[in-house]
Every structure is written in structure tokens, then in C-alpha cells.
């Protein structure tokens, strides 16, 4: 087979963008060069990998198989580069860490800062995603390490405990629900202050409301847990935040907080990977820092 890693990256870029022109641009190649590389790769494999149409391209069954193997091969090449970088002076490595909203805002900033200080040759590509999308990325081999809620299915993945992460319902002190216990479903009759729509926790709460047959009545969205808590304290609506965020907020006495009874709200955060043992050296170093006793 006469193709290389550049061809494989180009092929995945074409699939991700849905057309050869955009895939070529993402690969910093001309359209003619990209088309020639794709056709040469198909000729070397002896099968067509793309179905070409007026609206773009889609993978054939053989093309889907190629994409699966291409992602694994590129991941292994990245592992090789990271491992060998330890022996090269001045070469920097990078670890990709996917995490949910709470891990990103409450548990990781100081921990990752300390790790980066101790590993000056290492960068971290940190991205916030809903837990379900993190597990999908790990299974597909597009990420190596994630921090997820235990509420999602982890079949086929390995996990380690990270932190307890219960969610609590907060409300103004004079809110009608402040006098007794309340469930998430009961609260959906009232207005909410929510996180930004792209937040992993906001997506998760919207999904839980839909599963219960309701929609979250969001009056306003705030950037970060501090913004949610401050708006709730001033009477803008209800909010749901991690207990950890409420514990560190100096004005916690200005809101009424109640634990949510639903199982999905009594969360535990997990470190997650397809397999911990074969992770490259840099990722293993980060995993050790994340699992160190608090």
C-alpha cells in the first residue's frame, strides 16, 4: 500500500467536513493535490472509499473501515512521537484531556497548573464536552483520557474514581419551593437560571428535563457557576450547580440549597480511557497526577 500519514489525515478531514475542498483546506493542500492523494489511496487499496455527490462525499462501507483504522494509526503515531519526545531536548508534547463542566471549573484549574509547572515540556489540550460525547470520543480513539459522570454508560472502557460530584438545586430564600423537599420534576414548573447553552452541564440538564417530558424554562443563561448563583440569589429563578461550587462560594447563605433526589444528580466523577496501561508516557504522567490522593 503506497500512502502515508498525510493521506490518512487528509481522508479523515474530508470525512469530518463532508467534502474534499474543505478537507483539502484543513490539510493545507490544494484541491487538485488532495483529490489526487485520495484517488491514489483508493487505487492502492483496490476499493472506493468515498461516494461522491453534488452535496459532498460520504464514506462507503470500506471507507468507514478505513476511517476506523486511520484514527487508530494516527493515534499510535502520536503516542510514538510523545514517547520519543522524552528523549529529545526541547521537544514539547501534548496531552488531550476531555472533561465535563464541573471537573473543568471546580477540580482541575489548580491541579493542572501544578502539573504543568512540574512538566515544562508538556502542554494540555483541555476541552469541555458532555460525558456521553467524551465516552464516544474515547471509544472511537479520537481522545485518550476523559473525566465523566458515572451516569453514562462506560461499557468497553476502563474507569478510576476521581471526585464525588452531587448536584444541588438552589433558589432564592423567599422562593415558594424553599419550604420543603422538592424533586427535579417539581422544579420544572418554575423559571431557571441556566449555564451557557454550550456548557456540558446545561446540555445534560436539558436532556434530563426532556426525558421527564418537560422543558427547562430558562429565563437567562450565565457564564459559569458564580454567575448562576449570584442571579439566583437576586431572585432571577432556580439553578442547579455542583455542591463543590456552592461550598466555595462566599455568599452561599444568600440562597436555599436542596439536594436533588434523582439518582443522576448523585454523581461521581470518573477518570476514563479505552485502556490505562497502553497510554503514552505523557498521558500516564497526567493520569498519575489526577489519581494522586487529595
C-alpha positions in Angstrom: 0.0 0.0 0.0 1.5 3.3 -1.1 0.1 6.0 1.1 1.2 7.8 4.3 0.0 9.6 7.4 -0.6 12.8 5.4 -3.1 10.8 3.3 -4.8 9.4 6.3 -5.2 12.8 8.0 -6.5 14.2 4.7 -9.0 11.4 4.4 -10.3 12.0 8.0 -10.5 15.7 7.3 -12.6 15.1 4.2 -15.0 12.9 6.2 -15.2 15.4 9.1 -16.0 18.3 6.7 -18.1 16.3 4.3 -16.3 17.4 1.1 -12.9 17.2 -0.5 -12.5 21.0 -0.9 -12.9 21.7 2.9 -10.8 18.7 3.8 -8.0 19.9 1.5 -8.1 23.3 3.1 -7.9 21.8 6.6 -4.9 19.8 5.4 -3.3 22.8 3.8 -3.3 21.2 0.4 -4.7 22.4 -3.0 -7.9 20.8 -4.2 -6.0 19.1 -7.0 -3.4 17.7 -4.8 -6.0 16.4 -2.3 -8.1 14.8 -5.0 -5.0 13.1 -6.4 -4.0 11.8 -3.0 -7.5 10.4 -2.3 -7.7 8.6 -5.6 -4.2 7.2 -5.3 -5.1 5.8 -1.9 -8.2 4.2 -3.3 -6.2 2.7 -6.1 -3.6 1.3 -3.7 -6.4 -0.3 -1.6 -8.3 -1.5 -4.6 -11.7 -0.2 -3.3 -13.6 3.1 -3.5 -13.7 4.7 -0.1 -15.9 7.7 -0.9 -19.3 8.1 -2.6 -19.1 11.4 -4.4 -22.3 13.5 -4.9 -23.3 17.1 -5.6 -23.6 17.8 -1.9 -20.3 16.3 -0.9 -18.9 12.9 0.0 -19.9 10.1 2.3 -17.9 7.0 3.2 -18.6 3.6 1.6 -18.6 0.6 3.9 -14.9 0.2 3.1 -14.4 3.9 3.7 -15.8 3.5 7.2 -13.4 0.7 7.9 -10.5 2.8 6.6 -11.6 5.7 8.9 -11.6 3.4 11.9 -8.1 2.1 11.2 -6.8 5.6 10.2 -7.8 7.1 13.6 -6.0 4.3 15.4 -2.9 4.5 13.3 -2.7 8.3 13.7 -3.2 7.9 17.5 -0.4 5.3 17.6 1.8 7.7 15.6 1.1 10.4 18.2 1.9 8.0 21.0 5.2 7.2 19.3 6.0 10.9 19.0 5.1 11.7 22.6 7.2 8.8 24.0 10.3 9.6 21.9 9.9 13.3 22.7 11.1 12.5 26.3 14.5 11.7 24.8 14.7 14.9 22.7 15.9 18.2 24.1 13.4 21.0 23.8 10.7 19.0 22.2 7.2 19.6 23.6 4.5 17.0 23.9 0.7 17.4 24.3 -2.0 15.5 26.2 -5.6 15.8 25.2 -8.0 15.8 28.2 -11.8 15.8 27.8 -13.9 16.7 30.8 -17.4 17.8 31.9 -18.3 21.2 33.2 -17.7 20.6 36.9 -14.3 19.0 36.5 -13.2 21.9 34.3 -14.3 24.7 36.7 -14.1 23.1 40.2 -11.4 20.5 40.3 -8.9 20.9 37.5 -7.5 24.5 37.4 -5.1 24.3 40.4 -4.3 20.6 39.8 -3.4 21.1 36.1 -1.5 24.3 36.8 0.7 22.4 39.3 1.2 19.6 36.8 2.2 22.0 34.0 4.7 23.7 36.4 6.3 20.3 37.1 6.3 19.3 33.4 7.6 22.3 31.4 7.9 20.3 28.2 4.2 19.3 28.2 1.0 21.1 27.0 -2.5 20.1 27.8 -5.4 20.3 25.2 -8.3 20.7 27.6 -11.8 20.6 26.2 -15.3 20.6 27.8 -17.8 18.1 26.5 -20.9 16.3 27.8 -19.9 13.0 29.4 -21.7 11.0 26.7 -19.7 12.6 23.9 -16.5 12.0 25.9 -17.2 8.3 26.1 -17.9 8.3 22.3 -14.6 10.0 21.6 -12.7 7.5 23.8 -14.3 4.5 22.0 -13.6 6.0 18.6 -9.9 6.6 19.5 -10.1 10.4 19.0 -9.2 11.0 22.6 -7.1 9.2 25.2 -8.3 10.4 28.6 -11.6 11.8 29.9 -13.3 12.8 33.1 -17.0 11.9 33.0 -20.1 11.5 35.2 -20.9 7.9 36.3 -24.4 8.5 35.0 -23.3 7.5 31.4 -22.6 4.0 30.1 -18.9 3.1 30.3 -19.1 -0.3 28.7 -15.9 -1.3 27.0 -13.9 1.5 28.8 -11.8 1.4 31.9 -12.5 3.8 34.8 -11.0 5.1 38.0 -12.7 7.2 40.7 -11.9 10.9 40.6 -14.3 13.0 42.8 -17.8 12.9 44.3 -19.9 15.5 42.4 -23.5 15.8 43.7 -25.7 18.4 42.1 -27.9 20.7 44.3 -31.0 22.8 43.5 -30.6 26.4 44.6 -33.3 29.0 44.9 -33.9 32.5 46.5 -34.6 32.3 50.2 -38.2 33.5 49.6 -39.0 31.1 46.8 -42.2 29.0 47.1 -40.2 25.8 46.9 -37.8 26.9 49.7 -40.1 25.5 52.5 -39.9 21.7 51.8 -38.1 19.0 49.8 -38.5 19.1 46.1 -37.6 16.9 43.1 -36.2 18.0 39.8 -39.6 17.3 38.1 -41.4 19.5 40.7 -38.9 22.3 40.0 -39.6 22.3 36.2 -42.8 24.3 36.8 -40.6 27.3 37.7 -38.1 29.5 35.9 -34.4 28.7 35.8 -31.1 30.5 35.5 -29.0 28.2 33.3 -25.5 27.9 32.2 -24.4 28.9 28.7 -26.0 26.6 26.1 -22.7 25.1 25.0 -21.9 24.1 28.6 -21.8 20.3 29.1 -23.9 20.5 32.3 -26.5 22.7 30.6 -26.9 20.1 27.8 -27.1 17.4 30.4 -29.9 19.2 32.4 -31.9 19.9 29.3 -31.7 16.2 28.4 -32.9 15.2 31.8 -35.9 17.6 31.6 -36.8 16.2 28.1 -36.6 12.6 29.5 -39.1 13.6 32.1 -41.4 15.1 29.5 -40.7 18.8 30.2 -38.5 21.6 29.0 -36.3 23.7 31.3 -37.8 27.1 31.4 -34.6 29.2 31.1 -35.1 32.9 31.6 -31.4 33.7 31.2 -28.1 32.0 30.8 -25.0 32.8 32.8 -21.3 32.1 32.2 -20.1 29.9 35.0 -21.5 28.7 38.3 -20.7 32.0 40.1 -23.0 33.8 37.6 -25.8 31.3 38.1 -25.6 31.6 41.9 -25.4 35.4 42.0 -28.5 35.6 39.8 -30.4 33.1 41.8 -29.6 34.9 45.0 -31.2 38.1 43.5 -34.4 36.3 42.6 -34.0 35.6 38.8 -35.0 31.9 39.2 -33.9 28.5 40.2 -30.5 27.0 39.4 -28.6 23.7 39.6 -25.0 23.7 40.5 -22.4 21.2 41.9 -22.2 21.1 45.7 -18.5 21.9 45.3 -19.3 25.2 43.5 -21.7 26.2 46.3 -19.2 25.2 49.0 -16.6 27.6 47.7 -19.0 30.5 47.1 -18.6 33.1 49.9 -22.3 34.1 49.7 -23.8 30.7 49.9 -26.0 31.8 52.8 -28.0 34.0 50.3 -29.6 31.0 48.6 -31.5 28.0 49.8 -29.9 24.7 48.6 -31.6 21.3 48.5 -30.0 18.0 47.2 -31.8 16.6 44.2 -33.4 13.2 44.9 -32.8 11.8 41.4 -30.1 9.2 41.0 -28.5 11.0 38.1 -27.9 14.0 40.4 -25.9 12.0 43.0 -23.0 11.9 40.7 -19.5 10.6 40.9 -16.8 11.7 38.5 -14.7 9.1 36.9 -11.4 9.1 35.0 -11.9 7.1 31.8 -9.9 5.6 29.0 -10.2 2.8 26.5 -7.3 1.2 28.5 -5.0 2.8 31.0 -2.0 0.5 30.6 -1.0 1.3 26.9 -1.3 5.1 27.3 1.7 7.1 26.2 4.2 8.3 28.8 2.9 11.9 28.9 -0.7 10.8 29.4 0.3 8.3 32.1 2.1 11.1 33.9 -1.1 13.2 33.9 -3.2 10.2 34.9 -0.9 9.8 38.0 -1.3 13.4 38.9 -5.1 13.1 38.6 -5.3 10.0 40.8 -2.9 11.3 43.5 -4.5 11.5 47.0 -6.2 14.8 47.7 
